[in-house]
Amino acid sequence: MRKFQATIPSKLVKKLNLQPEDLLKIEEIDGKIVITPVVAMPKEQLWFYSPKWQREEAIVDKNIKEGKVKTSDSKEELFKELGLYLRLV
């Protein structure tokens, strides 16, 4: 069986920073072959890229940028700021 191969021009390889082991998605769209670099990741990490999670990340980033966050040096300090109390068992 014959293999069909295509060569990506070096100018595009450099521009897209393609590496020898990179994954490429190849599909036909309106009679054209479209090649798109893709990144593979474990399924258990996909939640991070969901639209809902990314919207919430953007809100957090905005709050950090605007200085609307507090930090604590210890869990005791954090609990006090939150109005919580430690109960030693």
PDB file of N, CA, C and O in Angstrom, chain B, residues numbered from 101:
ATOM      1  N   MET B 101       0.841  -1.191   0.000  1.00  0.00           N
ATOM      2  CA  MET B 101       0.000   0.000   0.000  1.00  0.00           C
ATOM      3  C   MET B 101       0.879   1.245   0.000  1.00  0.00           C
ATOM      4  O   MET B 101       1.837   1.337   0.767  1.00  0.00           O
ATOM      5  N   ARG B 102       0.554   2.186  -0.851  1.00  0.00           N
ATOM      6  CA  ARG B 102       1.326   3.425  -0.930  1.00  0.00           C
ATOM      7  C   ARG B 102       0.931   4.386   0.164  1.00  0.00           C
ATOM      8  O   ARG B 102      -0.228   4.457   0.574  1.00  0.00           O
ATOM      9  N   LYS B 103       1.928   5.128   0.631  1.00  0.00           N
ATOM     10  CA  LYS B 103       1.721   6.167   1.626  1.00  0.00           C
ATOM     11  C   LYS B 103       1.722   7.515   0.921  1.00  0.00           C
ATOM     12  O   LYS B 103       2.534   7.759   0.029  1.00  0.00           O
ATOM     13  N   PHE B 104       0.809   8.383   1.325  1.00  0.00           N
ATOM     14  CA  PHE B 104       0.814   9.739   0.791  1.00  0.00           C
ATOM     15  C   PHE B 104       1.401  10.659   1.847  1.00  0.00           C
ATOM     16  O   PHE B 104       0.995  10.625   3.008  1.00  0.00           O
ATOM     17  N   GLN B 105       2.349  11.471   1.443  1.00  0.00           N
ATOM     18  CA  GLN B 105       3.004  12.385   2.362  1.00  0.00           C
ATOM     19  C   GLN B 105       3.022  13.785   1.759  1.00  0.00           C
ATOM     20  O   GLN B 105       3.009  13.954   0.540  1.00  0.00           O
ATOM     21  N   ALA B 106       3.050  14.765   2.621  1.00  0.00           N
ATOM     22  CA  ALA B 106       3.142  16.157   2.178  1.00  0.00           C
ATOM     23  C   ALA B 106       4.266  16.819   2.962  1.00  0.00           C
ATOM     24  O   ALA B 106       4.526  16.456   4.110  1.00  0.00           O
ATOM     25  N   THR B 107       4.919  17.771   2.357  1.00  0.00           N
ATOM     26  CA  THR B 107       5.980  18.518   3.017  1.00  0.00           C
ATOM     27  C   THR B 107       5.457  19.909   3.357  1.00  0.00           C
ATOM     28  O   THR B 107       4.895  20.607   2.512  1.00  0.00           O
ATOM     29  N   ILE B 108       5.655  20.290   4.604  1.00  0.00           N
ATOM     30  CA  ILE B 108       5.249  21.631   5.039  1.00  0.00           C
ATOM     31  C   ILE B 108       6.440  22.549   4.804  1.00  0.00           C
ATOM     32  O   ILE B 108       7.541  22.260   5.274  1.00  0.00           O
ATOM     33  N   PRO B 109       6.238  23.648   4.086  1.00  0.00           N
ATOM     34  CA  PRO B 109       7.356  24.555   3.806  1.00  0.00           C
ATOM     35  C   PRO B 109       8.028  25.033   5.107  1.00  0.00           C
ATOM     36  O   PRO B 109       7.361  25.324   6.100  1.00  0.00           O
ATOM     37  N   SER B 110       9.360  25.102   5.067  1.00  0.00           N
ATOM     38  CA  SER B 110      10.132  25.460   6.267  1.00  0.00           C
ATOM     39  C   SER B 110       9.720  26.823   6.842  1.00  0.00           C
ATOM     40  O   SER B 110       9.783  27.030   8.053  1.00  0.00           O
ATOM     41  N   LYS B 111       9.305  27.738   5.982  1.00  0.00           N
ATOM     42  CA  LYS B 111       8.852  29.057   6.437  1.00  0.00           C
ATOM     43  C   LYS B 111       7.651  28.910   7.387  1.00  0.00           C
ATOM     44  O   LYS B 111       7.579  29.593   8.409  1.00  0.00           O
ATOM     45  N   LEU B 112       6.710  28.013   7.042  1.00  0.00           N
ATOM     46  CA  LEU B 112       5.537  27.784   7.900  1.00  0.00           C
ATOM     47  C   LEU B 112       5.917  27.012   9.157  1.00  0.00           C
ATOM     48  O   LEU B 112       5.379  27.270  10.234  1.00  0.00           O
ATOM     49  N   VAL B 113       6.841  26.065   9.023  1.00  0.00           N
ATOM     50  CA  VAL B 113       7.299  25.300  10.190  1.00  0.00           C
ATOM     51  C   VAL B 113       7.872  26.251  11.227  1.00  0.00           C
ATOM     52  O   VAL B 113       7.573  26.134  12.415  1.00  0.00           O
ATOM     53  N   LYS B 114       8.690  27.188  10.784  1.00  0.00           N
ATOM     54  CA  LYS B 114       9.284  28.175  11.702  1.00  0.00           C
ATOM     55  C   LYS B 114       8.229  29.116  12.269  1.00  0.00           C
ATOM     56  O   LYS B 114       8.212  29.378  13.472  1.00  0.00           O
ATOM     57  N   LYS B 115       7.348  29.626  11.408  1.00  0.00           N
ATOM     58  CA  LYS B 115       6.326  30.573  11.833  1.00  0.00           C
ATOM     59  C   LYS B 115       5.411  29.956  12.895  1.00  0.00           C
ATOM     60  O   LYS B 115       5.039  30.624  13.859  1.00  0.00           O
ATOM     61  N   LEU B 116       5.049  28.679  12.718  1.00  0.00           N
ATOM     62  CA  LEU B 116       4.149  27.996  13.655  1.00  0.00           C
ATOM     63  C   LEU B 116       4.903  27.258  14.754  1.00  0.00           C
ATOM     64  O   LEU B 116       4.293  26.611  15.604  1.00  0.00           O
ATOM     65  N   ASN B 117       6.230  27.357  14.735  1.00  0.00           N
ATOM     66  CA  ASN B 117       7.075  26.687  15.724  1.00  0.00           C
ATOM     67  C   ASN B 117       6.755  25.193  15.831  1.00  0.00           C
ATOM     68  O   ASN B 117       6.633  24.654  16.931  1.00  0.00           O
ATOM     69  N   LEU B 118       6.623  24.539  14.688  1.00  0.00           N
ATOM     70  CA  LEU B 118       6.315  23.110  14.664  1.00  0.00           C
ATOM     71  C   LEU B 118       7.555  22.291  14.989  1.00  0.00           C
ATOM     72  O   LEU B 118       8.666  22.629  14.582  1.00  0.00           O
ATOM     73  N   GLN B 119       7.344  21.215  15.725  1.00  0.00           N
ATOM     74  CA  GLN B 119       8.418  20.303  16.109  1.00  0.00           C
ATOM     75  C   GLN B 119       8.124  18.924  15.514  1.00  0.00           C
ATOM     76  O   GLN B 119       6.968  18.620  15.219  1.00  0.00           O
ATOM     77  N   PRO B 120       9.150  18.083  15.334  1.00  0.00           N
ATOM     78  CA  PRO B 120       8.956  16.777  14.691  1.00  0.00           C
ATOM     79  C   PRO B 120       7.854  15.896  15.289  1.00  0.00           C
ATOM     80  O   PRO B 120       7.195  15.176  14.539  1.00  0.00           O
ATOM     81  N   GLU B 121       7.632  15.921  16.581  1.00  0.00           N
ATOM     82  CA  GLU B 121       6.623  15.042  17.188  1.00  0.00           C
ATOM     83  C   GLU B 121       5.271  15.728  17.409  1.00  0.00           C
ATOM     84  O   GLU B 121       4.387  15.135  18.027  1.00  0.00           O
ATOM     85  N   ASP B 122       5.088  16.956  16.923  1.00  0.00           N
ATOM     86  CA  ASP B 122       3.819  17.658  17.094  1.00  0.00           C
ATOM     87  C   ASP B 122       2.683  16.908  16.385  1.00  0.00           C
ATOM     88  O   ASP B 122       2.886  16.256  15.361  1.00  0.00           O
ATOM     89  N   LEU B 123       1.486  17.023  16.962  1.00  0.00           N
ATOM     90  CA  LEU B 123       0.304  16.417  16.361  1.00  0.00           C
ATOM     91  C   LEU B 123      -0.373  17.417  15.439  1.00  0.00           C
ATOM     92  O   LEU B 123      -0.434  18.611  15.729  1.00  0.00           O
ATOM     93  N   LEU B 124      -0.877  16.908  14.326  1.00  0.00           N
ATOM     94  CA  LEU B 124      -1.575  17.756  13.368  1.00  0.00           C
ATOM     95  C   LEU B 124      -2.946  17.153  13.079  1.00  0.00           C
ATOM     96  O   LEU B 124      -3.069  15.948  12.857  1.00  0.00           O
ATOM     97  N   LYS B 125      -3.957  17.983  13.083  1.00  0.00           N
ATOM     98  CA  LYS B 125      -5.309  17.561  12.719  1.00  0.00           C
ATOM     99  C   LYS B 125      -5.466  17.870  11.235  1.00  0.00           C
ATOM    100  O   LYS B 125      -5.229  18.997  10.800  1.00  0.00           O
ATOM    101  N   ILE B 126      -5.867  16.862  10.462  1.00  0.00           N
ATOM    102  CA  ILE B 126      -6.037  17.052   9.023  1.00  0.00           C
ATOM    103  C   ILE B 126      -7.498  16.788   8.690  1.00  0.00           C
ATOM    104  O   ILE B 126      -8.033  15.721   8.991  1.00  0.00           O
ATOM    105  N   GLU B 127      -8.137  17.773   8.066  1.00  0.00           N
ATOM    106  CA  GLU B 127      -9.541  17.624   7.708  1.00  0.00           C
ATOM    107  C   GLU B 127      -9.816  18.286   6.369  1.00  0.00           C
ATOM    108  O   GLU B 127      -9.034  19.102   5.882  1.00  0.00           O
ATOM    109  N   GLU B 128     -10.942  17.914   5.790  1.00  0.00           N
ATOM    110  CA  GLU B 128     -11.368  18.508   4.531  1.00  0.00           C
ATOM    111  C   GLU B 128     -12.492  19.493   4.852  1.00  0.00           C
ATOM    112  O   GLU B 128     -13.482  19.136   5.491  1.00  0.00           O
ATOM    113  N   ILE B 129     -12.326  20.719   4.407  1.00  0.00           N
ATOM    114  CA  ILE B 129     -13.349  21.745   4.597  1.00  0.00           C
ATOM    115  C   ILE B 129     -13.580  22.430   3.259  1.00  0.00           C
ATOM    116  O   ILE B 129     -12.668  23.034   2.694  1.00  0.00           O
ATOM    117  N   ASP B 130     -14.790  22.334   2.763  1.00  0.00           N
ATOM    118  CA  ASP B 130     -15.160  22.953   1.480  1.00  0.00           C
ATOM    119  C   ASP B 130     -14.176  22.597   0.364  1.00  0.00           C
ATOM    120  O   ASP B 130     -13.764  23.462  -0.409  1.00  0.00           O
ATOM    121  N   GLY B 131     -13.807  21.324   0.288  1.00  0.00           N
ATOM    122  CA  GLY B 131     -12.928  20.864  -0.787  1.00  0.00           C
ATOM    123  C   GLY B 131     -11.464  21.211  -0.601  1.00  0.00           C
ATOM    124  O   GLY B 131     -10.665  21.039  -1.521  1.00  0.00           O
ATOM    125  N   LYS B 132     -11.101  21.700   0.583  1.00  0.00           N
ATOM    126  CA  LYS B 132      -9.707  22.052   0.859  1.00  0.00           C
ATOM    127  C   LYS B 132      -9.183  21.189   1.999  1.00  0.00           C
ATOM    128  O   LYS B 132      -9.936  20.822   2.901  1.00  0.00           O
ATOM    129  N   ILE B 133      -7.916  20.872   1.960  1.00  0.00           N
ATOM    130  CA  ILE B 133      -7.275  20.157   3.062  1.00  0.00           C
ATOM    131  C   ILE B 133      -6.783  21.203   4.053  1.00  0.00           C
ATOM    132  O   ILE B 133      -6.007  22.092   3.702  1.00  0.00           O
ATOM    133  N   VAL B 134      -7.246  21.088   5.300  1.00  0.00           N
ATOM    134  CA  VAL B 134      -6.867  22.036   6.342  1.00  0.00           C
ATOM    135  C   VAL B 134      -6.069  21.287   7.399  1.00  0.00           C
ATOM    136  O   VAL B 134      -6.542  20.299   7.960  1.00  0.00           O
ATOM    137  N   ILE B 135      -4.863  21.760   7.667  1.00  0.00           N
ATOM    138  CA  ILE B 135      -3.967  21.140   8.646  1.00  0.00           C
ATOM    139  C   ILE B 135      -3.830  22.099   9.818  1.00  0.00           C
ATOM    140  O   ILE B 135      -3.451  23.258   9.646  1.00  0.00           O
ATOM    141  N   THR B 136      -4.146  21.602  11.022  1.00  0.00           N
ATOM    142  CA  THR B 136      -4.121  22.435  12.213  1.00  0.00           C
ATOM    143  C   THR B 136      -3.267  21.784  13.292  1.00  0.00           C
ATOM    144  O   THR B 136      -3.513  20.630  13.643  1.00  0.00           O
ATOM    145  N   PRO B 137      -2.260  22.493  13.837  1.00  0.00           N
ATOM    146  CA  PRO B 137      -1.504  21.942  14.967  1.00  0.00           C
ATOM    147  C   PRO B 137      -2.430  21.797  16.175  1.00  0.00           C
ATOM    148  O   PRO B 137      -3.237  22.683  16.455  1.00  0.00           O
ATOM    149  N   VAL B 138      -2.309  20.689  16.877  1.00  0.00           N
ATOM    150  CA  VAL B 138      -3.132  20.456  18.064  1.00  0.00           C
ATOM    151  C   VAL B 138      -2.254  20.043  19.233  1.00  0.00           C
ATOM    152  O   VAL B 138      -1.130  19.574  19.055  1.00  0.00           O
ATOM    153  N   VAL B 139      -2.791  20.229  20.430  1.00  0.00           N
ATOM    154  CA  VAL B 139      -2.097  19.822  21.635  1.00  0.00           C
ATOM    155  C   VAL B 139      -2.927  18.731  22.294  1.00  0.00           C
ATOM    156  O   VAL B 139      -4.122  18.913  22.531  1.00  0.00           O
ATOM    157  N   ALA B 140      -2.306  17.613  22.586  1.00  0.00           N
ATOM    158  CA  ALA B 140      -3.001  16.524  23.269  1.00  0.00           C
ATOM    159  C   ALA B 140      -2.771  16.669  24.772  1.00  0.00           C
ATOM    160  O   ALA B 140      -1.691  17.052  25.222  1.00  0.00           O
ATOM    161  N   MET B 141      -3.815  16.353  25.530  1.00  0.00           N
ATOM    162  CA  MET B 141      -3.676  16.393  26.984  1.00  0.00           C
ATOM    163  C   MET B 141      -4.527  15.280  27.576  1.00  0.00           C
ATOM    164  O   MET B 141      -5.475  14.813  26.944  1.00  0.00           O
ATOM    165  N   PRO B 142      -4.192  14.858  28.783  1.00  0.00           N
ATOM    166  CA  PRO B 142      -4.993  13.823  29.431  1.00  0.00           C
ATOM    167  C   PRO B 142      -6.436  14.298  29.641  1.00  0.00           C
ATOM    168  O   PRO B 142      -6.674  15.463  29.959  1.00  0.00           O
ATOM    169  N   LYS B 143      -7.393  13.383  29.460  1.00  0.00           N
ATOM    170  CA  LYS B 143      -8.809  13.735  29.613  1.00  0.00           C
ATOM    171  C   LYS B 143      -9.115  14.340  30.974  1.00  0.00           C
ATOM    172  O   LYS B 143      -9.954  15.235  31.082  1.00  0.00           O
ATOM    173  N   GLU B 144      -8.436  13.854  32.021  1.00  0.00           N
ATOM    174  CA  GLU B 144      -8.743  14.363  33.361  1.00  0.00           C
ATOM    175  C   GLU B 144      -8.352  15.825  33.538  1.00  0.00           C
ATOM    176  O   GLU B 144      -8.689  16.422  34.561  1.00  0.00           O
ATOM    177  N   GLN B 145      -7.654  16.417  32.575  1.00  0.00           N
ATOM    178  CA  GLN B 145      -7.293  17.834  32.661  1.00  0.00           C
ATOM    179  C   GLN B 145      -8.169  18.728  31.785  1.00  0.00           C
ATOM    180  O   GLN B 145      -8.003  19.948  31.798  1.00  0.00           O
ATOM    181  N   LEU B 146      -9.088  18.153  31.032  1.00  0.00           N
ATOM    182  CA  LEU B 146      -9.911  18.938  30.107  1.00  0.00           C
ATOM    183  C   LEU B 146     -10.858  19.909  30.806  1.00  0.00           C
ATOM    184  O   LEU B 146     -11.234  20.924  30.220  1.00  0.00           O
ATOM    185  N   TRP B 147     -11.250  19.618  32.045  1.00  0.00           N
ATOM    186  CA  TRP B 147     -12.164  20.501  32.780  1.00  0.00           C
ATOM    187  C   TRP B 147     -11.647  21.934  32.822  1.00  0.00           C
ATOM    188  O   TRP B 147     -12.426  22.886  32.788  1.00  0.00           O
ATOM    189  N   PHE B 148     -10.324  22.077  32.895  1.00  0.00           N
ATOM    190  CA  PHE B 148      -9.730  23.406  33.020  1.00  0.00           C
ATOM    191  C   PHE B 148     -10.032  24.272  31.800  1.00  0.00           C
ATOM    192  O   PHE B 148     -10.087  25.497  31.913  1.00  0.00           O
ATOM    193  N   TYR B 149     -10.224  23.665  30.657  1.00  0.00           N
ATOM    194  CA  TYR B 149     -10.437  24.408  29.415  1.00  0.00           C
ATOM    195  C   TYR B 149     -11.910  24.557  29.049  1.00  0.00           C
ATOM    196  O   TYR B 149     -12.228  25.049  27.967  1.00  0.00           O
ATOM    197  N   SER B 150     -12.816  24.139  29.938  1.00  0.00           N
ATOM    198  CA  SER B 150     -14.246  24.306  29.665  1.00  0.00           C
ATOM    199  C   SER B 150     -14.580  25.794  29.671  1.00  0.00           C
ATOM    200  O   SER B 150     -13.950  26.562  30.398  1.00  0.00           O
ATOM    201  N   PRO B 151     -15.557  26.212  28.874  1.00  0.00           N
ATOM    202  CA  PRO B 151     -15.928  27.636  28.836  1.00  0.00           C
ATOM    203  C   PRO B 151     -16.285  28.176  30.223  1.00  0.00           C
ATOM    204  O   PRO B 151     -15.893  29.291  30.566  1.00  0.00           O
ATOM    205  N   LYS B 152     -17.019  27.403  31.021  1.00  0.00           N
ATOM    206  CA  LYS B 152     -17.417  27.852  32.365  1.00  0.00           C
ATOM    207  C   LYS B 152     -16.185  28.116  33.227  1.00  0.00           C
ATOM    208  O   LYS B 152     -16.089  29.162  33.869  1.00  0.00           O
ATOM    209  N   TRP B 153     -15.249  27.177  33.243  1.00  0.00           N
ATOM    210  CA  TRP B 153     -14.058  27.335  34.070  1.00  0.00           C
ATOM    211  C   TRP B 153     -13.237  28.536  33.610  1.00  0.00           C
ATOM    212  O   TRP B 153     -12.737  29.299  34.437  1.00  0.00           O
ATOM    213  N   GLN B 154     -13.098  28.706  32.311  1.00  0.00           N
ATOM    214  CA  GLN B 154     -12.313  29.823  31.788  1.00  0.00           C
ATOM    215  C   GLN B 154     -12.961  31.174  32.120  1.00  0.00           C
ATOM    216  O   GLN B 154     -12.255  32.145  32.392  1.00  0.00           O
ATOM    217  N   ARG B 155     -14.314  31.244  32.100  1.00  0.00           N
ATOM    218  CA  ARG B 155     -14.994  32.485  32.508  1.00  0.00           C
ATOM    219  C   ARG B 155     -14.668  32.802  33.960  1.00  0.00           C
ATOM    220  O   ARG B 155     -14.373  33.945  34.308  1.00  0.00           O
ATOM    221  N   GLU B 156     -14.725  31.766  34.811  1.00  0.00           N
ATOM    222  CA  GLU B 156     -14.443  31.974  36.232  1.00  0.00           C
ATOM    223  C   GLU B 156     -12.978  32.345  36.463  1.00  0.00           C
ATOM    224  O   GLU B 156     -12.673  33.168  37.326  1.00  0.00           O
ATOM    225  N   GLU B 157     -12.083  31.745  35.703  1.00  0.00           N
ATOM    226  CA  GLU B 157     -10.655  32.102  35.795  1.00  0.00           C
ATOM    227  C   GLU B 157     -10.453  33.575  35.426  1.00  0.00           C
ATOM    228  O   GLU B 157      -9.665  34.275  36.062  1.00  0.00           O
ATOM    229  N   ALA B 158     -11.165  34.040  34.401  1.00  0.00           N
ATOM    230  CA  ALA B 158     -11.043  35.443  33.979  1.00  0.00           C
ATOM    231  C   ALA B 158     -11.493  36.385  35.096  1.00  0.00           C
ATOM    232  O   ALA B 158     -10.883  37.433  35.308  1.00  0.00           O
ATOM    233  N   ILE B 159     -12.559  36.013  35.810  1.00  0.00           N
ATOM    234  CA  ILE B 159     -13.040  36.833  36.934  1.00  0.00           C
ATOM    235  C   ILE B 159     -11.981  36.886  38.034  1.00  0.00           C
ATOM    236  O   ILE B 159     -11.697  37.954  38.577  1.00  0.00           O
ATOM    237  N   VAL B 160     -11.406  35.744  38.355  1.00  0.00           N
ATOM    238  CA  VAL B 160     -10.368  35.691  39.391  1.00  0.00           C
ATOM    239  C   VAL B 160      -9.163  36.535  38.972  1.00  0.00           C
ATOM    240  O   VAL B 160      -8.640  37.312  39.771  1.00  0.00           O
ATOM    241  N   ASP B 161      -8.727  36.384  37.729  1.00  0.00           N
ATOM    242  CA  ASP B 161      -7.586  37.170  37.236  1.00  0.00           C
ATOM    243  C   ASP B 161      -7.866  38.671  37.343  1.00  0.00           C
ATOM    244  O   ASP B 161      -6.990  39.445  37.728  1.00  0.00           O
ATOM    245  N   LYS B 162      -9.101  39.078  36.998  1.00  0.00           N
ATOM    246  CA  LYS B 162      -9.485  40.492  37.085  1.00  0.00           C
ATOM    247  C   LYS B 162      -9.443  40.964  38.541  1.00  0.00           C
ATOM    248  O   LYS B 162      -8.934  42.046  38.832  1.00  0.00           O
ATOM    249  N   ASN B 163      -9.975  40.157  39.442  1.00  0.00           N
ATOM    250  CA  ASN B 163      -9.967  40.519  40.861  1.00  0.00           C
ATOM    251  C   ASN B 163      -8.542  40.649  41.404  1.00  0.00           C
ATOM    252  O   ASN B 163      -8.257  41.553  42.190  1.00  0.00           O
ATOM    253  N   ILE B 164      -7.660  39.758  40.993  1.00  0.00           N
ATOM    254  CA  ILE B 164      -6.257  39.832  41.416  1.00  0.00           C
ATOM    255  C   ILE B 164      -5.625  41.120  40.887  1.00  0.00           C
ATOM    256  O   ILE B 164      -4.947  41.840  41.621  1.00  0.00           O
ATOM    257  N   LYS B 165      -5.859  41.397  39.602  1.00  0.00           N
ATOM    258  CA  LYS B 165      -5.293  42.589  38.975  1.00  0.00           C
ATOM    259  C   LYS B 165      -5.778  43.867  39.655  1.00  0.00           C
ATOM    260  O   LYS B 165      -5.023  44.830  39.788  1.00  0.00           O
ATOM    261  N   GLU B 166      -7.046  43.870  40.085  1.00  0.00           N
ATOM    262  CA  GLU B 166      -7.624  45.048  40.732  1.00  0.00           C
ATOM    263  C   GLU B 166      -7.347  45.097  42.229  1.00  0.00           C
ATOM    264  O   GLU B 166      -7.821  46.001  42.916  1.00  0.00           O
ATOM    265  N   GLY B 167      -6.583  44.130  42.743  1.00  0.00           N
ATOM    266  CA  GLY B 167      -6.228  44.121  44.157  1.00  0.00           C
ATOM    267  C   GLY B 167      -7.376  43.765  45.080  1.00  0.00           C
ATOM    268  O   GLY B 167      -7.387  44.162  46.245  1.00  0.00           O
ATOM    269  N   LYS B 168      -8.335  43.024  44.570  1.00  0.00           N
ATOM    270  CA  LYS B 168      -9.505  42.647  45.369  1.00  0.00           C
ATOM    271  C   LYS B 168      -9.321  41.301  46.069  1.00  0.00           C
ATOM    272  O   LYS B 168     -10.298  40.597  46.326  1.00  0.00           O
ATOM    273  N   VAL B 169      -8.110  40.951  46.369  1.00  0.00           N
ATOM    274  CA  VAL B 169      -7.833  39.693  47.064  1.00  0.00           C
ATOM    275  C   VAL B 169      -7.020  39.977  48.317  1.00  0.00           C
ATOM    276  O   VAL B 169      -6.326  40.989  48.408  1.00  0.00           O
ATOM    277  N   LYS B 170      -7.114  39.077  49.270  1.00  0.00           N
ATOM    278  CA  LYS B 170      -6.330  39.192  50.496  1.00  0.00           C
ATOM    279  C   LYS B 170      -5.457  37.955  50.610  1.00  0.00           C
ATOM    280  O   LYS B 170      -5.765  36.896  50.065  1.00  0.00           O
ATOM    281  N   THR B 171      -4.361  38.121  51.333  1.00  0.00           N
ATOM    282  CA  THR B 171      -3.496  36.974  51.602  1.00  0.00           C
ATOM    283  C   THR B 171      -3.341  36.824  53.109  1.00  0.00           C
ATOM    284  O   THR B 171      -3.531  37.769  53.875  1.00  0.00           O
ATOM    285  N   SER B 172      -2.998  35.633  53.498  1.00  0.00           N
ATOM    286  CA  SER B 172      -2.768  35.344  54.913  1.00  0.00           C
ATOM    287  C   SER B 172      -1.443  34.624  55.049  1.00  0.00           C
ATOM    288  O   SER B 172      -1.027  33.885  54.157  1.00  0.00           O
ATOM    289  N   ASP B 173      -0.785  34.850  56.175  1.00  0.00           N
ATOM    290  CA  ASP B 173       0.501  34.200  56.413  1.00  0.00           C
ATOM    291  C   ASP B 173       0.351  32.853  57.107  1.00  0.00           C
ATOM    292  O   ASP B 173       1.303  32.076  57.187  1.00  0.00           O
ATOM    293  N   SER B 174      -0.840  32.586  57.604  1.00  0.00           N
ATOM    294  CA  SER B 174      -1.054  31.307  58.291  1.00  0.00           C
ATOM    295  C   SER B 174      -2.520  30.927  58.186  1.00  0.00           C
ATOM    296  O   SER B 174      -3.363  31.768  57.873  1.00  0.00           O
ATOM    297  N   LYS B 175      -2.826  29.669  58.445  1.00  0.00           N
ATOM    298  CA  LYS B 175      -4.225  29.251  58.413  1.00  0.00           C
ATOM    299  C   LYS B 175      -5.004  29.899  59.553  1.00  0.00           C
ATOM    300  O   LYS B 175      -6.195  30.176  59.411  1.00  0.00           O
ATOM    301  N   GLU B 176      -4.346  30.139  60.673  1.00  0.00           N
ATOM    302  CA  GLU B 176      -5.021  30.806  61.792  1.00  0.00           C
ATOM    303  C   GLU B 176      -5.457  32.217  61.393  1.00  0.00           C
ATOM    304  O   GLU B 176      -6.578  32.639  61.676  1.00  0.00           O
ATOM    305  N   GLU B 177      -4.556  32.933  60.735  1.00  0.00           N
ATOM    306  CA  GLU B 177      -4.868  34.281  60.268  1.00  0.00           C
ATOM    307  C   GLU B 177      -5.993  34.246  59.232  1.00  0.00           C
ATOM    308  O   GLU B 177      -6.899  35.079  59.261  1.00  0.00           O
ATOM    309  N   LEU B 178      -5.928  33.288  58.328  1.00  0.00           N
ATOM    310  CA  LEU B 178      -6.959  33.141  57.311  1.00  0.00           C
ATOM    311  C   LEU B 178      -8.317  32.875  57.950  1.00  0.00           C
ATOM    312  O   LEU B 178      -9.304  33.527  57.610  1.00  0.00           O
ATOM    313  N   PHE B 179      -8.369  31.924  58.870  1.00  0.00           N
ATOM    314  CA  PHE B 179      -9.632  31.581  59.528  1.00  0.00           C
ATOM    315  C   PHE B 179     -10.189  32.787  60.285  1.00  0.00           C
ATOM    316  O   PHE B 179     -11.399  33.016  60.284  1.00  0.00           O
ATOM    317  N   LYS B 180      -9.311  33.556  60.930  1.00  0.00           N
ATOM    318  CA  LYS B 180      -9.745  34.745  61.668  1.00  0.00           C
ATOM    319  C   LYS B 180     -10.362  35.761  60.715  1.00  0.00           C
ATOM    320  O   LYS B 180     -11.419  36.323  61.004  1.00  0.00           O
ATOM    321  N   GLU B 181      -9.699  36.000  59.568  1.00  0.00           N
ATOM    322  CA  GLU B 181     -10.208  36.935  58.554  1.00  0.00           C
ATOM    323  C   GLU B 181     -11.571  36.487  58.030  1.00  0.00           C
ATOM    324  O   GLU B 181     -12.428  37.315  57.722  1.00  0.00           O
ATOM    325  N   LEU B 182     -11.763  35.183  57.932  1.00  0.00           N
ATOM    326  CA  LEU B 182     -13.022  34.639  57.422  1.00  0.00           C
ATOM    327  C   LEU B 182     -14.090  34.511  58.507  1.00  0.00           C
ATOM    328  O   LEU B 182     -15.228  34.138  58.223  1.00  0.00           O
ATOM    329  N   GLY B 183     -13.724  34.817  59.734  1.00  0.00           N
ATOM    330  CA  GLY B 183     -14.672  34.692  60.832  1.00  0.00           C
ATOM    331  C   GLY B 183     -14.861  33.257  61.275  1.00  0.00           C
ATOM    332  O   GLY B 183     -15.882  32.915  61.872  1.00  0.00           O
ATOM    333  N   LEU B 184     -13.888  32.422  60.988  1.00  0.00           N
ATOM    334  CA  LEU B 184     -13.929  31.023  61.390  1.00  0.00           C
ATOM    335  C   LEU B 184     -13.001  30.810  62.562  1.00  0.00           C
ATOM    336  O   LEU B 184     -12.070  31.589  62.770  1.00  0.00           O
ATOM    337  N   TYR B 185     -13.237  29.784  63.315  1.00  0.00           N
ATOM    338  CA  TYR B 185     -12.405  29.515  64.475  1.00  0.00           C
ATOM    339  C   TYR B 185     -11.927  28.090  64.426  1.00  0.00           C
ATOM    340  O   TYR B 185     -12.669  27.177  64.063  1.00  0.00           O
ATOM    341  N   LEU B 186     -10.671  27.910  64.799  1.00  0.00           N
ATOM    342  CA  LEU B 186     -10.092  26.562  64.853  1.00  0.00           C
ATOM    343  C   LEU B 186     -10.520  25.880  66.129  1.00  0.00           C
ATOM    344  O   LEU B 186     -10.518  26.481  67.203  1.00  0.00           O
ATOM    345  N   ARG B 187     -10.880  24.647  66.007  1.00  0.00           N
ATOM    346  CA  ARG B 187     -11.199  23.865  67.182  1.00  0.00           C
ATOM    347  C   ARG B 187     -10.233  22.694  67.204  1.00  0.00           C
ATOM    348  O   ARG B 187     -10.280  21.834  66.325  1.00  0.00           O
ATOM    349  N   LEU B 188      -9.394  22.654  68.160  1.00  0.00           N
ATOM    350  CA  LEU B 188      -8.420  21.581  68.261  1.00  0.00           C
ATOM    351  C   LEU B 188      -9.094  20.336  68.807  1.00  0.00           C
ATOM    352  O   LEU B 188      -9.842  20.396  69.783  1.00  0.00           O
ATOM    353  N   VAL B 189      -8.826  19.227  68.177  1.00  0.00           N
ATOM    354  CA  VAL B 189      -9.414  17.947  68.609  1.00  0.00           C
ATOM    355  C   VAL B 189      -8.342  17.075  69.176  1.00  0.00           C
ATOM    356  O   VAL B 189      -8.619  15.953  69.599  1.00  0.00           O
TER     357      VAL B 189
END
